[in-house]
Amino acid sequence: MKELVEFRAEILKALGQPTRLKIIDFLRDGERCVCEIFPAIGEEQSNTSRHLNMMQSAGVLSRRKDGLKIYYAIKRPEILEVIDIVTGIVKQDIYGRHSLLKAA
């Protein structure tokens, strides 16, 4: 059985890629069909599907099929909290660098 550290690494790996972050941001408002996701994030359908499958396998997204359409949603709201924390850290870092440059 996988250790907890490996499961955590899988989730963080699933979040640690720009295309995947665009997908997460697009899914903030709820479930969406693949047919809506790939044009919204500006990626090819095949590439988007690969990322969606990877995030679903890691437990970040849930998936359901309705006829020919496949819908994805963020599996747990805590995923958005993690992204928001990282965003806050990045903004603070950028602000700190900007302040240092102005003082120089």
Buried (B, 14 or more C-beta within 10 A) or exposed (E): EEEEEEEEBBBEBBBEEEBBBBBBBBBEEEBBEBEBBBEBBEBEEEEBBEBBBBBBEBBBBBBEEEEEEBBBEBBEEEBBEBBEEEEEEEEEEEEEEEEEEEEE
